[in-house]
Amino acid sequence: MADIKFEIKQTIGTLSESPKGWKKELNLISWNDKEPKYDLRDWDSEHKKMGKGVTLNAEELKKLRDLLNCIEL
Amino acid sequence: MADIKFEIKQTIGTLSESPKGWKKELNLISWNDKEPKYDLRDWDSEHKKMGKGVTLNAEELKKLRDLLNCIEL
């Protein structure tokens, strides 16, 4: 992971925080200088270490929003 | 990954499908016989191979829904 270049363009929000300070966040991130994508993953408090996650484009995020609005949570 | 036991309890929806047939899905999955969690990741067409992803509990998914309803997509 060490050599992946990334830049967090926008922090959209935090979903949760663990006792150790890791946060599950939705961000807009540019990976390796490419076009920014939405990204859902865990981060340490300094945004230096990251956990596994998924990247999503706007279309996928819209479908996710529509799904979440249809189910009982 | 081969020895992780999982059971897809419910397929909530598909966000996208790649030309090779991989789908980005939101599922309710029990990992290693534990309590099912919401799970967002890529799967091959037979649900045998999986990509990286995130698991979320209901609270995190609610926050995600609320976030997605607040932003312009």
Backbone of each chain as nested JSON, in Angstrom:
{
  "chains": [
    {"id": "A", "residues": [
      {"number": 1, "name": "MET", "atoms": {"N": [0.827, -1.198, 0.0], "CA": [0.0, 0.0, 0.0], "C": [0.868, 1.257, 0.0]}},
      {"number": 2, "name": "ALA", "atoms": {"N": [2.126, 1.138, 0.418], "CA": [2.908, 2.325, 0.74], "C": [3.113, 3.241, -0.467]}},
      {"number": 3, "name": "ASP", "atoms": {"N": [3.126, 2.666, -1.655], "CA": [3.466, 3.477, -2.806], "C": [2.271, 3.994, -3.592]}},
      {"number": 4, "name": "ILE", "atoms": {"N": [1.085, 3.753, -3.083], "CA": [-0.079, 4.314, -3.74], "C": [-0.186, 5.787, -3.36]}},
      {"number": 5, "name": "LYS", "atoms": {"N": [-0.286, 6.604, -4.363], "CA": [-0.42, 8.034, -4.109], "C": [-1.906, 8.371, -4.043]}},
      {"number": 6, "name": "PHE", "atoms": {"N": [-2.268, 9.111, -3.042], "CA": [-3.678, 9.499, -2.981], "C": [-3.801, 10.901, -2.412]}},
      {"number": 7, "name": "GLU", "atoms": {"N": [-4.876, 11.537, -2.762], "CA": [-5.153, 12.86, -2.219], "C": [-6.64, 12.931, -1.878]}},
      {"number": 8, "name": "ILE", "atoms": {"N": [-6.923, 13.202, -0.621], "CA": [-8.317, 13.326, -0.206], "C": [-8.807, 14.712, -0.614]}},
      {"number": 9, "name": "LYS", "atoms": {"N": [-9.696, 14.732, -1.599], "CA": [-10.165, 16.006, -2.132], "C": [-11.26, 16.588, -1.253]}},
      {"number": 10, "name": "GLN", "atoms": {"N": [-12.08, 15.704, -0.7], "CA": [-13.198, 16.185, 0.114], "C": [-13.617, 15.099, 1.093]}},
      {"number": 11, "name": "THR", "atoms": {"N": [-13.752, 15.45, 2.357], "CA": [-14.311, 14.512, 3.324], "C": [-15.804, 14.781, 3.39]}},
      {"number": 12, "name": "ILE", "atoms": {"N": [-16.575, 13.809, 2.951], "CA": [-18.022, 14.002, 2.895], "C": [-18.649, 13.72, 4.25]}},
      {"number": 13, "name": "GLY", "atoms": {"N": [-18.147, 12.709, 4.934], "CA": [-18.674, 12.462, 6.262], "C": [-18.063, 11.246, 6.922]}},
      {"number": 14, "name": "THR", "atoms": {"N": [-18.284, 11.14, 8.232], "CA": [-17.776, 10.03, 9.029], "C": [-18.949, 9.173, 9.487]}},
      {"number": 15, "name": "LEU", "atoms": {"N": [-18.841, 7.872, 9.279], "CA": [-19.94, 6.977, 9.649], "C": [-19.806, 6.449, 11.062]}},
      {"number": 16, "name": "SER", "atoms": {"N": [-18.574, 6.27, 11.517], "CA": [-18.364, 5.76, 12.867], "C": [-16.913, 5.971, 13.245]}},
      {"number": 17, "name": "GLU", "atoms": {"N": [-16.644, 5.813, 14.56], "CA": [-15.268, 5.92, 15.04], "C": [-15.011, 4.806, 16.036]}},
      {"number": 18, "name": "SER", "atoms": {"N": [-13.896, 4.116, 15.863], "CA": [-13.572, 3.008, 16.766], "C": [-12.897, 3.559, 18.017]}},
      {"number": 19, "name": "PRO", "atoms": {"N": [-12.829, 2.736, 19.071], "CA": [-12.148, 3.185, 20.309], "C": [-10.699, 3.585, 20.05]}},
      {"number": 20, "name": "LYS", "atoms": {"N": [-10.062, 3.008, 19.043], "CA": [-8.661, 3.356, 18.756], "C": [-8.523, 4.588, 17.862]}},
      {"number": 21, "name": "GLY", "atoms": {"N": [-9.643, 5.187, 17.498], "CA": [-9.572, 6.422, 16.724], "C": [-9.694, 6.243, 15.226]}},
      {"number": 22, "name": "TRP", "atoms": {"N": [-9.826, 4.979, 14.766], "CA": [-10.054, 4.773, 13.337], "C": [-11.463, 5.21, 12.979]}},
      {"number": 23, "name": "LYS", "atoms": {"N": [-11.592, 5.839, 11.841], "CA": [-12.906, 6.305, 11.412], "C": [-13.303, 5.685, 10.083]}},
      {"number": 24, "name": "LYS", "atoms": {"N": [-14.572, 5.326, 9.978], "CA": [-15.104, 4.872, 8.695], "C": [-15.649, 6.102, 7.986]}},
      {"number": 25, "name": "GLU", "atoms": {"N": [-15.064, 6.427, 6.854], "CA": [-15.37, 7.708, 6.209], "C": [-15.795, 7.553, 4.756]}},
      {"number": 26, "name": "LEU", "atoms": {"N": [-16.626, 8.477, 4.334], "CA": [-16.912, 8.637, 2.905], "C": [-16.161, 9.872, 2.434]}},
      {"number": 27, "name": "ASN", "atoms": {"N": [-15.243, 9.642, 1.511], "CA": [-14.411, 10.724, 0.985], "C": [-14.468, 10.755, -0.536]}},
      {"number": 28, "name": "LEU", "atoms": {"N": [-14.029, 11.863, -1.062], "CA": [-13.789, 11.959, -2.5], "C": [-12.267, 11.968, -2.65]}},
      {"number": 29, "name": "ILE", "atoms": {"N": [-11.737, 10.919, -3.281], "CA": [-10.284, 10.715, -3.293], "C": [-9.759, 10.55, -4.714]}},
      {"number": 30, "name": "SER", "atoms": {"N": [-8.647, 11.208, -4.963], "CA": [-7.927, 10.986, -6.218], "C": [-6.805, 9.992, -5.943]}},
      {"number": 31, "name": "TRP", "atoms": {"N": [-6.857, 8.84, -6.625], "CA": [-5.812, 7.809, -6.492], "C": [-4.855, 7.95, -7.665]}},
      {"number": 32, "name": "ASN", "atoms": {"N": [-3.547, 8.04, -7.349], "CA": [-2.517, 8.139, -8.396], "C": [-2.825, 9.222, -9.429]}},
      {"number": 33, "name": "ASP", "atoms": {"N": [-3.26, 10.374, -8.912], "CA": [-3.519, 11.55, -9.75], "C": [-4.655, 11.381, -10.757]}},
      {"number": 34, "name": "LYS", "atoms": {"N": [-5.442, 10.313, -10.599], "CA": [-6.565, 10.146, -11.512], "C": [-7.783, 10.935, -11.024]}},
      {"number": 35, "name": "GLU", "atoms": {"N": [-8.814, 10.907, -11.847], "CA": [-10.056, 11.578, -11.511], "C": [-10.575, 11.1, -10.144]}},
      {"number": 36, "name": "PRO", "atoms": {"N": [-10.999, 12.019, -9.286], "CA": [-11.439, 11.614, -7.943], "C": [-12.653, 10.692, -7.988]}},
      {"number": 37, "name": "LYS", "atoms": {"N": [-12.674, 9.728, -7.047], "CA": [-13.81, 8.827, -6.907], "C": [-14.294, 8.857, -5.469]}},
      {"number": 38, "name": "TYR", "atoms": {"N": [-15.552, 8.506, -5.307], "CA": [-16.053, 8.344, -3.951], "C": [-15.42, 7.098, -3.359]}},
      {"number": 39, "name": "ASP", "atoms": {"N": [-15.162, 7.14, -2.064], "CA": [-14.397, 6.081, -1.431], "C": [-14.878, 5.888, 0.001]}},
      {"number": 40, "name": "LEU", "atoms": {"N": [-15.19, 4.638, 0.32], "CA": [-15.696, 4.298, 1.643], "C": [-14.714, 3.34, 2.302]}},
      {"number": 41, "name": "ARG", "atoms": {"N": [-14.052, 3.783, 3.366], "CA": [-13.089, 2.91, 4.053], "C": [-12.737, 3.448, 5.431]}},
      {"number": 42, "name": "ASP", "atoms": {"N": [-11.988, 2.626, 6.172], "CA": [-11.512, 3.033, 7.499], "C": [-10.164, 3.74, 7.389]}},
      {"number": 43, "name": "TRP", "atoms": {"N": [-9.999, 4.733, 8.218], "CA": [-8.759, 5.51, 8.249], "C": [-8.319, 5.719, 9.691]}},
      {"number": 44, "name": "ASP", "atoms": {"N": [-7.005, 5.805, 9.903], "CA": [-6.555, 6.201, 11.235], "C": [-6.771, 7.709, 11.387]}},
      {"number": 45, "name": "SER", "atoms": {"N": [-6.517, 8.194, 12.594], "CA": [-6.909, 9.578, 12.885], "C": [-6.141, 10.599, 12.053]}},
      {"number": 46, "name": "GLU", "atoms": {"N": [-4.975, 10.197, 11.552], "CA": [-4.168, 11.156, 10.774], "C": [-4.275, 10.952, 9.26]}},
      {"number": 47, "name": "HIS", "atoms": {"N": [-5.149, 10.069, 8.835], "CA": [-5.281, 9.747, 7.413], "C": [-3.975, 9.259, 6.811]}},
      {"number": 48, "name": "LYS", "atoms": {"N": [-3.189, 8.524, 7.631], "CA": [-1.952, 7.943, 7.103], "C": [-2.119, 6.467, 6.801]}},
      {"number": 49, "name": "LYS", "atoms": {"N": [-2.808, 5.754, 7.713], "CA": [-3.056, 4.332, 7.46], "C": [-4.501, 4.147, 7.04]}},
      {"number": 50, "name": "MET", "atoms": {"N": [-4.702, 3.228, 6.116], "CA": [-6.069, 2.974, 5.651], "C": [-6.409, 1.491, 5.729]}},
      {"number": 51, "name": "GLY", "atoms": {"N": [-7.674, 1.195, 5.875], "CA": [-8.151, -0.18, 5.802], "C": [-8.653, -0.48, 4.403]}},
      {"number": 52, "name": "LYS", "atoms": {"N": [-9.179, -1.687, 4.246], "CA": [-9.772, -2.03, 2.949], "C": [-11.04, -1.224, 2.735]}},
      {"number": 53, "name": "GLY", "atoms": {"N": [-11.375, -1.035, 1.47], "CA": [-12.573, -0.264, 1.219], "C": [-13.043, -0.426, -0.203]}},
      {"number": 54, "name": "VAL", "atoms": {"N": [-14.036, 0.346, -0.554], "CA": [-14.54, 0.325, -1.925], "C": [-14.533, 1.732, -2.488]}},
      {"number": 55, "name": "THR", "atoms": {"N": [-14.269, 1.803, -3.789], "CA": [-14.438, 3.069, -4.49], "C": [-15.72, 2.971, -5.31]}},
      {"number": 56, "name": "LEU", "atoms": {"N": [-16.378, 4.09, -5.449], "CA": [-17.648, 4.112, -6.184], "C": [-17.689, 5.361, -7.048]}},
      {"number": 57, "name": "ASN", "atoms": {"N": [-18.302, 5.238, -8.223], "CA": [-18.536, 6.437, -9.015], "C": [-19.896, 7.027, -8.635]}},
      {"number": 58, "name": "ALA", "atoms": {"N": [-20.207, 8.169, -9.19], "CA": [-21.443, 8.862, -8.801], "C": [-22.683, 8.019, -9.095]}},
      {"number": 59, "name": "GLU", "atoms": {"N": [-22.624, 7.287, -10.2], "CA": [-23.763, 6.452, -10.578], "C": [-24.024, 5.353, -9.55]}},
      {"number": 60, "name": "GLU", "atoms": {"N": [-22.937, 4.725, -9.098], "CA": [-23.063, 3.667, -8.095], "C": [-23.55, 4.229, -6.762]}},
      {"number": 61, "name": "LEU", "atoms": {"N": [-23.053, 5.42, -6.442], "CA": [-23.448, 6.038, -5.179], "C": [-24.928, 6.43, -5.202]}},
      {"number": 62, "name": "LYS", "atoms": {"N": [-25.411, 6.838, -6.364], "CA": [-26.838, 7.159, -6.5], "C": [-27.691, 5.921, -6.293]}},
      {"number": 63, "name": "LYS", "atoms": {"N": [-27.257, 4.812, -6.903], "CA": [-28.011, 3.568, -6.74], "C": [-27.995, 3.127, -5.282]}},
      {"number": 64, "name": "LEU", "atoms": {"N": [-26.851, 3.31, -4.65], "CA": [-26.74, 2.952, -3.234], "C": [-27.696, 3.804, -2.396]}},
      {"number": 65, "name": "ARG", "atoms": {"N": [-27.726, 5.079, -2.684], "CA": [-28.638, 5.982, -1.967], "C": [-30.089, 5.525, -2.151]}},
      {"number": 66, "name": "ASP", "atoms": {"N": [-30.446, 5.204, -3.392], "CA": [-31.825, 4.782, -3.662], "C": [-32.157, 3.474, -2.942]}},
      {"number": 67, "name": "LEU", "atoms": {"N": [-31.175, 2.55, -2.939], "CA": [-31.381, 1.285, -2.211], "C": [-31.607, 1.547, -0.732]}},
      {"number": 68, "name": "LEU", "atoms": {"N": [-30.751, 2.381, -0.16], "CA": [-30.821, 2.631, 1.288], "C": [-32.12, 3.332, 1.662]}},
      {"number": 69, "name": "ASN", "atoms": {"N": [-32.657, 4.092, 0.725], "CA": [-33.929, 4.764, 0.991], "C": [-35.115, 3.802, 0.883]}},
      {"number": 70, "name": "CYS", "atoms": {"N": [-34.858, 2.619, 0.329], "CA": [-35.949, 1.642, 0.152], "C": [-35.995, 0.605, 1.262]}},
      {"number": 71, "name": "ILE", "atoms": {"N": [-34.932, 0.469, 2.03], "CA": [-34.929, -0.608, 3.028], "C": [-35.133, -0.05, 4.434]}},
      {"number": 72, "name": "GLU", "atoms": {"N": [-35.545, -0.956, 5.282], "CA": [-35.814, -0.625, 6.687], "C": [-34.483, -0.678, 7.431]}},
      {"number": 73, "name": "LEU", "atoms": {"N": [-34.081, 0.422, 8.036], "CA": [-32.808, 0.41, 8.782], "C": [-33.032, 0.795, 10.241]}}
    ]},
    {"id": "B", "residues": [
      {"number": 1, "name": "MET", "atoms": {"N": [-7.877, -15.651, 1.516], "CA": [-9.332, -15.475, 1.555], "C": [-10.032, -16.841, 1.532]}},
      {"number": 2, "name": "ALA", "atoms": {"N": [-9.313, -17.87, 1.073], "CA": [-9.996, -19.128, 0.769], "C": [-10.686, -19.74, 1.975]}},
      {"number": 3, "name": "ASP", "atoms": {"N": [-10.151, -19.495, 3.151], "CA": [-10.705, -20.187, 4.311], "C": [-11.712, -19.375, 5.107]}},
      {"number": 4, "name": "ILE", "atoms": {"N": [-12.069, -18.231, 4.603], "CA": [-13.099, -17.469, 5.289], "C": [-14.458, -18.048, 4.921]}},
      {"number": 5, "name": "LYS", "atoms": {"N": [-15.206, -18.364, 5.93], "CA": [-16.537, -18.907, 5.685], "C": [-17.529, -17.749, 5.638]}},
      {"number": 6, "name": "PHE", "atoms": {"N": [-18.378, -17.764, 4.639], "CA": [-19.382, -16.709, 4.591], "C": [-20.682, -17.247, 4.039]}},
      {"number": 7, "name": "GLU", "atoms": {"N": [-21.74, -16.611, 4.418], "CA": [-23.051, -16.978, 3.888], "C": [-23.807, -15.692, 3.57]}},
      {"number": 8, "name": "ILE", "atoms": {"N": [-24.207, -15.573, 2.304], "CA": [-24.968, -14.386, 1.917], "C": [-26.417, -14.598, 2.345]}},
      {"number": 9, "name": "LYS", "atoms": {"N": [-26.825, -13.872, 3.344], "CA": [-28.172, -14.039, 3.904], "C": [-29.219, -13.342, 3.039]}},
      {"number": 10, "name": "GLN", "atoms": {"N": [-28.817, -12.201, 2.488], "CA": [-29.77, -11.426, 1.683], "C": [-29.018, -10.543, 0.698]}},
      {"number": 11, "name": "THR", "atoms": {"N": [-29.433, -10.573, -0.555], "CA": [-28.881, -9.631, -1.524], "C": [-29.812, -8.421, -1.561]}},
      {"number": 12, "name": "ILE", "atoms": {"N": [-29.302, -7.313, -1.138], "CA": [-30.157, -6.117, -1.06], "C": [-30.229, -5.432, -2.414]}},
      {"number": 13, "name": "GLY", "atoms": {"N": [-29.1, -5.407, -3.111], "CA": [-29.15, -4.798, -4.434], "C": [-27.804, -4.763, -5.109]}},
      {"number": 14, "name": "THR", "atoms": {"N": [-27.834, -4.503, -6.411], "CA": [-26.621, -4.427, -7.226], "C": [-26.421, -2.984, -7.665]}},
      {"number": 15, "name": "LEU", "atoms": {"N": [-25.212, -2.471, -7.476], "CA": [-24.944, -1.076, -7.834], "C": [-24.441, -0.933, -9.26]}},
      {"number": 16, "name": "SER", "atoms": {"N": [-23.723, -1.943, -9.74], "CA": [-23.183, -1.866, -11.096], "C": [-22.693, -3.242, -11.508]}},
      {"number": 17, "name": "GLU", "atoms": {"N": [-22.438, -3.393, -12.804], "CA": [-21.887, -4.649, -13.306], "C": [-20.793, -4.334, -14.312]}},
      {"number": 18, "name": "SER", "atoms": {"N": [-19.666, -5.002, -14.185], "CA": [-18.548, -4.761, -15.098], "C": [-18.729, -5.611, -16.355]}},
      {"number": 19, "name": "PRO", "atoms": {"N": [-17.981, -5.263, -17.405], "CA": [-18.073, -6.064, -18.636], "C": [-17.744, -7.537, -18.407]}},
      {"number": 20, "name": "LYS", "atoms": {"N": [-16.921, -7.845, -17.412], "CA": [-16.571, -9.244, -17.135], "C": [-17.586, -9.949, -16.234]}},
      {"number": 21, "name": "GLY", "atoms": {"N": [-18.638, -9.236, -15.849], "CA": [-19.684, -9.88, -15.069], "C": [-19.557, -9.716, -13.566]}},
      {"number": 22, "name": "TRP", "atoms": {"N": [-18.52, -9.015, -13.125], "CA": [-18.413, -8.722, -11.69], "C": [-19.457, -7.677, -11.319]}},
      {"number": 23, "name": "LYS", "atoms": {"N": [-20.046, -7.873, -10.153], "CA": [-21.066, -6.93, -9.709], "C": [-20.687, -6.311, -8.38]}},
      {"number": 24, "name": "LYS", "atoms": {"N": [-20.968, -5.043, -8.251], "CA": [-20.803, -4.367, -6.964], "C": [-22.135, -4.467, -6.236]}},
      {"number": 25, "name": "GLU", "atoms": {"N": [-22.138, -5.153, -5.114], "CA": [-23.396, -5.472, -4.448], "C": [-23.441, -5.043, -2.998]}},
      {"number": 26, "name": "LEU", "atoms": {"N": [-24.639, -4.742, -2.552], "CA": [-24.895, -4.571, -1.124], "C": [-25.626, -5.823, -0.652]}},
      {"number": 27, "name": "ASN", "atoms": {"N": [-24.984, -6.547, 0.265], "CA": [-25.554, -7.789, 0.777], "C": [-25.592, -7.755, 2.301]}},
      {"number": 28, "name": "LEU", "atoms": {"N": [-26.337, -8.676, 2.846], "CA": [-26.291, -8.938, 4.279], "C": [-25.589, -10.289, 4.402]}},
      {"number": 29, "name": "ILE", "atoms": {"N": [-24.402, -10.269, 5.011], "CA": [-23.542, -11.457, 4.999], "C": [-23.131, -11.856, 6.416]}},
      {"number": 30, "name": "SER", "atoms": {"N": [-23.19, -13.141, 6.669], "CA": [-22.632, -13.682, 7.903], "C": [-21.233, -14.204, 7.602]}},
      {"number": 31, "name": "TRP", "atoms": {"N": [-20.224, -13.642, 8.279], "CA": [-18.829, -14.063, 8.108], "C": [-18.475, -14.995, 9.265]}},
      {"number": 32, "name": "ASN", "atoms": {"N": [-17.95, -16.163, 8.936], "CA": [-17.545, -17.123, 9.972], "C": [-18.642, -17.377, 11.007]}},
      {"number": 33, "name": "ASP", "atoms": {"N": [-19.843, -17.525, 10.518], "CA": [-20.998, -17.847, 11.364], "C": [-21.356, -16.777, 12.389]}},
      {"number": 34, "name": "LYS", "atoms": {"N": [-20.805, -15.601, 12.231], "CA": [-21.161, -14.528, 13.173], "C": [-22.427, -13.818, 12.712]}},
      {"number": 35, "name": "GLU", "atoms": {"N": [-22.881, -12.916, 13.538], "CA": [-24.066, -12.117, 13.232], "C": [-23.919, -11.42, 11.876]}},
      {"number": 36, "name": "PRO", "atoms": {"N": [-24.937, -11.482, 11.031], "CA": [-24.807, -10.887, 9.688], "C": [-24.56, -9.378, 9.738]}},
      {"number": 37, "name": "LYS", "atoms": {"N": [-23.743, -8.919, 8.787], "CA": [-23.487, -7.481, 8.658], "C": [-23.75, -7.054, 7.224]}},
      {"number": 38, "name": "TYR", "atoms": {"N": [-24.033, -5.78, 7.059], "CA": [-24.147, -5.244, 5.713], "C": [-22.758, -5.214, 5.093]}},
      {"number": 39, "name": "ASP", "atoms": {"N": [-22.703, -5.447, 3.809], "CA": [-21.414, -5.622, 3.151], "C": [-21.477, -5.096, 1.724]}},
      {"number": 40, "name": "LEU", "atoms": {"N": [-20.523, -4.246, 1.407], "CA": [-20.475, -3.618, 0.09], "C": [-19.177, -4.035, -0.584]}},
      {"number": 41, "name": "ARG", "atoms": {"N": [-19.264, -4.811, -1.674], "CA": [-18.046, -5.25, -2.374], "C": [-18.393, -5.807, -3.755]}},
      {"number": 42, "name": "ASP", "atoms": {"N": [-17.338, -6.067, -4.526], "CA": [-17.486, -6.671, -5.853], "C": [-17.485, -8.187, -5.743]}},
      {"number": 43, "name": "TRP", "atoms": {"N": [-18.288, -8.81, -6.57], "CA": [-18.392, -10.273, -6.604], "C": [-18.378, -10.743, -8.057]}},
      {"number": 44, "name": "ASP", "atoms": {"N": [-17.839, -11.942, -8.279], "CA": [-17.993, -12.516, -9.617], "C": [-19.436, -13.021, -9.756]}},
      {"number": 45, "name": "SER", "atoms": {"N": [-19.766, -13.459, -10.957], "CA": [-21.17, -13.75, -11.232], "C": [-21.702, -14.92, -10.407]}},
      {"number": 46, "name": "GLU", "atoms": {"N": [-20.807, -15.758, -9.914], "CA": [-21.258, -16.925, -9.137], "C": [-21.103, -16.756, -7.627]}},
      {"number": 47, "name": "HIS", "atoms": {"N": [-20.716, -15.569, -7.213], "CA": [-20.478, -15.322, -5.774], "C": [-19.415, -16.261, -5.215]}},
      {"number": 48, "name": "LYS", "atoms": {"N": [-18.412, -16.584, -6.047], "CA": [-17.317, -17.411, -5.535], "C": [-16.086, -16.566, -5.233]}},
      {"number": 49, "name": "LYS", "atoms": {"N": [-15.801, -15.637, -6.144], "CA": [-14.657, -14.746, -5.905], "C": [-15.158, -13.393, -5.454]}},
      {"number": 50, "name": "MET", "atoms": {"N": [-14.429, -12.776, -4.534], "CA": [-14.846, -11.455, -4.06], "C": [-13.701, -10.464, -4.151]}},
      {"number": 51, "name": "GLY", "atoms": {"N": [-14.048, -9.205, -4.283], "CA": [-13.062, -8.145, -4.229], "C": [-12.985, -7.57, -2.819]}},
      {"number": 52, "name": "LYS", "atoms": {"N": [-12.167, -6.558, -2.656], "CA": [-12.126, -5.886, -1.352], "C": [-13.43, -5.141, -1.121]}},
      {"number": 53, "name": "GLY", "atoms": {"N": [-13.738, -4.948, 0.133], "CA": [-14.979, -4.248, 0.421], "C": [-15.022, -3.755, 1.842]}},
      {"number": 54, "name": "VAL", "atoms": {"N": [-16.164, -3.246, 2.22], "CA": [-16.37, -2.799, 3.602], "C": [-17.604, -3.47, 4.176]}},
      {"number": 55, "name": "THR", "atoms": {"N": [-17.526, -3.756, 5.476], "CA": [-18.716, -4.202, 6.19], "C": [-19.206, -3.034, 7.028]}},
      {"number": 56, "name": "LEU", "atoms": {"N": [-20.513, -2.974, 7.166], "CA": [-21.116, -1.877, 7.932], "C": [-22.222, -2.43, 8.818]}},
      {"number": 57, "name": "ASN", "atoms": {"N": [-22.381, -1.847, 9.986], "CA": [-23.54, -2.213, 10.791], "C": [-24.705, -1.272, 10.431]}},
      {"number": 58, "name": "ALA", "atoms": {"N": [-25.86, -1.545, 11.004], "CA": [-27.055, -0.78, 10.629], "C": [-26.884, 0.707, 10.942]}},
      {"number": 59, "name": "GLU", "atoms": {"N": [-26.196, 0.983, 12.043], "CA": [-26.002, 2.379, 12.437], "C": [-25.166, 3.138, 11.395]}},
      {"number": 60, "name": "GLU", "atoms": {"N": [-24.107, 2.477, 10.925], "CA": [-23.24, 3.092, 9.909], "C": [-23.98, 3.269, 8.588]}},
      {"number": 61, "name": "LEU", "atoms": {"N": [-24.816, 2.292, 8.278], "CA": [-25.552, 2.365, 7.025], "C": [-26.596, 3.497, 7.066]}},
      {"number": 62, "name": "LYS", "atoms": {"N": [-27.175, 3.702, 8.248], "CA": [-28.122, 4.819, 8.41], "C": [-27.422, 6.152, 8.198]}},
      {"number": 63, "name": "LYS", "atoms": {"N": [-26.226, 6.264, 8.797], "CA": [-25.473, 7.518, 8.635], "C": [-25.097, 7.732, 7.18]}},
      {"number": 64, "name": "LEU", "atoms": {"N": [-24.739, 6.632, 6.509], "CA": [-24.391, 6.723, 5.096], "C": [-25.603, 7.177, 4.286]}},
      {"number": 65, "name": "ARG", "atoms": {"N": [-26.74, 6.598, 4.58], "CA": [-27.978, 6.996, 3.887], "C": [-28.234, 8.491, 4.09]}},
      {"number": 66, "name": "ASP", "atoms": {"N": [-28.11, 8.939, 5.333], "CA": [-28.379, 10.349, 5.616], "C": [-27.384, 11.265, 4.897]}},
      {"number": 67, "name": "LEU", "atoms": {"N": [-26.122, 10.832, 4.86], "CA": [-25.098, 11.607, 4.129], "C": [-25.457, 11.703, 2.651]}},
      {"number": 68, "name": "LEU", "atoms": {"N": [-25.806, 10.54, 2.079], "CA": [-26.076, 10.507, 0.637], "C": [-27.311, 11.334, 0.286]}},
      {"number": 69, "name": "ASN", "atoms": {"N": [-28.224, 11.447, 1.239], "CA": [-29.41, 12.265, 0.992], "C": [-29.117, 13.763, 1.111]}},
      {"number": 70, "name": "CYS", "atoms": {"N": [-27.956, 14.086, 1.659], "CA": [-27.6, 15.501, 1.848], "C": [-26.712, 16.053, 0.744]}},
      {"number": 71, "name": "ILE", "atoms": {"N": [-26.1, 15.167, -0.052], "CA": [-25.167, 15.683, -1.056], "C": [-25.773, 15.614, -2.455]}},
      {"number": 72, "name": "GLU", "atoms": {"N": [-25.177, 16.406, -3.29], "CA": [-25.596, 16.499, -4.693], "C": [-24.934, 15.363, -5.466]}},
      {"number": 73, "name": "LEU", "atoms": {"N": [-25.738, 14.512, -6.056], "CA": [-25.125, 13.404, -6.822], "C": [-25.575, 13.441, -8.271]}}
    ]}
  ]
}
